[in-house]
Amino acid sequence: MMTDSSTLDSRSLRRTAVRAALGVGDQLRAAFRAPMDHDFKRDAHDIVTVHDKAAERSIVATLLDEHPDSMIVGEEGGVSGEGRLQWHIDPIDGTSNFARGLAYWCVSIAAAVDERVVAGVVYDPVSGNVFSADADGALLGDAPMASRAAAEEIDATLISSFPNPKDTWLFGESAYAAQARLVESFQAVRNLGSGALNLVHVAAGWADATMGFYTNSWDISAGGFILMQAGGTIRGLSRGEDREPFHTSPDYYAIGAGGDYPTLSDVMRSCSARYDAGDPPPRP
């Protein structure tokens, strides 16, 4: 998985990603809970602010300063450049929370070499928590981090953003039936609004599982890799079938170490099988 070039070593890539994420912390904290204008991308549920775009520009500048021969895959700026090294960037994952003053959003940056994720960081500027991982394992700050989860669903907490407006577009009323199954099977189910932060909370052992449909690589690359390096699992799905590498999959579910959740697996696979991510159903 690793390249022979020291410049693409996972440890140095993790350090670069951490520097880039921390570099936008002050500007995002200053903007958080301050008056701000916002616009919309897909629809009224898909908010973007000037701070998303400014943070991504700053992150990209830091990454390219250290690794100019990189491909950038950013939520705001799209795809640019080329090279074996790809950076998957979400400058604010949980923009709706950020714009409304809810303290559950983060910066997510992952490095992939030859299309395999090898390093990543998820940074929560409000709490100051820095979750990161490289070939040596996962870290919370500078301390090693190990995932742990309840063995059975009835003792577990599931955190996600399901169902959201995108899910009801994909699945209609059946999204609520799927949610009812999860609510009945798990001890607690929470809809929190940041996929990347959900993944690293599972990695830290603060929750047991998470999930998502019709996602993008910048949503799950860093958090999914951090979870795996902490000992948990993430399964990428496309049309109900396993797909690798995980960050190229439209759908995913992730479980902390020690958990086995058959209802979650069944809900994910049956819902995922209902649509083709390359040609989703038209909006109602």
N, C-alpha and C positions, 0 to 999 in steps of 0.2 A: 504493500500500500504506500509506503514511503518512497520518495525519490532519493537518489544518491546525492543530489545537490543540497548542501547545508542550508541554502537560502530558502528551501521549501520544507525544511524539517518542521514537524508538527509543533514542537516546543516553541520555536521562534515565531511560527505563524500564530500560535495562541497569544504570545506576548504582544505581537503587532495588533491583533484583534482587540485585546484588552486596552491597549493604548488608544486605539481609535474610538472605542466605546466610552472610555473615561473622558476623552477629549471633548465630548459633547454634553457631559453631565451638567456643567454649570449653566449653559445656555438653556437646557431643557428644564432644569429646576427653576430658573428665573421666570420662564414662561408659564410653568404649571400654576394653575389657579389664578393667573393674571388674565385680564381681558384679552381675548384673541378672536380674530376672524377665522372662519373656516369655510371650506368649499366642499364639494361632493364629487366623488368619482363615479361609481356605478349607479348609485341612487342615494336617496336621503339617509340611508342607513350606513353609507360608506364615506366617512368623513376624512378629509385631509386638511392639514393646517400648513401655514407657511413654515412652521417649525419642523415638520417632517422633512420638507424639502431642504431647508437650510442644514439640518443635522446630517442628512445623507450626503450633501456636498462636502461637508467637513470630514465625515468618515471616509469618503472616497479619496479625498486629497491625502489624508494620512496613509491609507493603504497603498495608493499608487506612488507616494513618495518613497516608500520602502520596497515596493514590488511593482515597478512600472509595467512589467510584462504580464498583466493580469486581465482576466475577464471580470467585469463587474455585473452582477445580477442584483439590481436594486428595486425595491418596491416602487420608488418614485421615479427614478431615472431610467429604468428598464435595463436592457443589456447593452454593454459597450465593451470594446477591447477584445482581445483574444489571448489565449495562452493556456498552459496546463493548469495554472492556478486560477481558480474561480473564487470570488467573494460573494456570498449571498447575504444581503443586507436588508434589514428592516429597521429604519431609524427610530420609529416609535411603533412598537407592536402593542396595540390597545389604544389607538388614537381617539376613539370615542370616549374612553375613560379619561385620557389625558385632557381632552377638550372640555369635559364636564367637571374636572376636579376630583375624579376618583383615583385613588393612589394604587392603581393596579395596571401598570404599563412598563415597558422596558425597551432597551436597545438590544438588538440581536444581530450578531455577525458570525458567519461561519466561513471557514476556508476549506475548499475542496481541491484535491490534486487528482488529476485524471478522473474526475467526476466521482470521487469518493471523499466524503467529509473526513477531515483529519484534525481539525481544531475548531473551537468555537467559544464564544462568550455570550452570555445573556446578563445584562447589567440593569439593575433596578435603581435608578438614580434617587428615588424617594427614600428607600430603606438603606441605600448604600451597599446592598448585596451585589457581589460580583461572582457569578457562577461561570466556570470555564472548564475546558477539558482539552487534553492533547493525548499523545500516545501513552503517556505515563499514568493517566487516570483523570478523575474529575476533582475539582477544587471548589470550595466556597471560600472566597478570599484566598488566603494562602494555606488553608487547612484541607486535607483530604476529605472527600465527600463520598458517602456510600448510601445507596438507595435501600429502602426497606419498605415493605408493604404488608398489609393484612393478608392472611392466607386466603380468606373467603370473602366473597362480595358483601355479604351481610354485615361484615365488620369493617368495610372499606369506604373511603370517601372518593368519589369521582368528581373531578373538576374539569370543566370544558366551557365552550361557548355554544353548546347545543341545547335546544334548537334556537337558531338565530334566523333572521329573515332570509338568508341565503339557503338555509336548510328547508324552510317552508316553501321556497321557490323550487327546490329540487324534488322534495318528497310530498308536498301538500300536507293534508291532515295526518298522514301516516307518521310524520315527524313527531307529532304529539303522542301517538300510540307507542312509538319507540321510546320516547322520553318516559312514558308511564312505566314501561317495563324496567327501565334503569332505576327509576325512583323506587319501585317496589323491591328490586333486587339488592340495591346498595344501602348501606346505613345512611349515607348522605350524598346528595347530588347538588353541585353548585355551578352556576353559570357566571363566570368571572370576567371574560372579555379579552384575554391575552393568551394566545396559544403557546407562545414561547415561554412565558412566565409559568403557565400551567406545567409545561414539561419539566422545567427545572425545579418546581416545587415537588413534583414526583421524584425527581433525582435526589432531592434533599431529604426525602422521607416525610415531608409535610402533608402530602396527599398520596393516594394510592394508585390512581390511574387517571388518564385523560384521553381525549379523542377529538377528531375533527374530520369534516368532509370538504371537498373541493378547495383544497388549500394550495399554497404556493411554496416554492422551495425556501424563500426567506422566512416563512412562518415557522418552519420545523427543523431546518438544517442544524442550527446551533443547539437548540434545546434537545432535539432528539439524540444528537451525538453526545452531549453532556450526560443525558440519562443513560445511554448505553455504557459510557465509560464509568458511570457510578454503579453499574451492575444491573440496571433495569433493562427492559426490552421495548422496542418500538417496531411495529409491523406496518409497513406501507401496503396499501391496497389499491387496486384499480379494477373496477367492475367486479368486486368481490374476491379477487384473487391476489395472492401475495405478489409484491413487486419490489425489486431491488434496482438501484439503491433506494433507501427509504425516502430520501428527500425529493425524489422525482415523482413520488406517488401523490395522487390527488387526495386520497383518504388515508387515515392512519389511526391507530390506537396504541397506547403505551401504558405499560404496567410496571410498577416498582418491583424490586427483587423480592421473590417469595410469594407473589400474588398469582392466582389462577382464577380468571373471571369469565366463565362460559357465557353468561348473558351478554356481557359487553362484546365478546367476540362474535356472537350470533347476530346481535343488532348491527354491528359494523359491517359484517360480511353481507348480510341480507340487504341492508340499505345501499351499500356500495354497489351491489350487483344490479341495482335498479336503474343506473344511468351510466352513460358513457361520458367521461370527463372531457373528451375531445369534442363532444357535440351534446351539451346538456340541454334539457328541455327549455322551450322558450319561456320567457317571463310571462306570468299571467297579466 
